Amino acid sequence: MEKKTPPEGGVSVSKGKEMDDQPRRRGFHPIYLFLVVPFVALLWVPFYNRIEPELFGIPFFYWYQTVWTFLGTACTIPVYLYEEKKRK
């Protein structure tokens, strides 16, 4: 990529790829819905705002959120793999 020397106090101009040369977006794919699942599950607080059932003495409110830490990761992996496949 060739760069011109900017005039004093000016802006440098580069000759290279233009923004129009970039690939277009393909649009929405249903795999992206996996990213919505953790948000819905954790933002709907009345669903898990309770004590019972306990798991090893831990109230449902706490272990439900902890389990969603791992489930959220599991929901992100398919989207990541799709994006990596699309990139190749």
Secondary structure, 3 states (H helix, E strand, C coil): CEECCCCCCCCCCEECCCHHHCCCCCCCCHHHHHHHHHHHHHHCHHHHCCCCCCECCECHHHHHHHHHHHHHHHHHHHHHHHHHHHHC
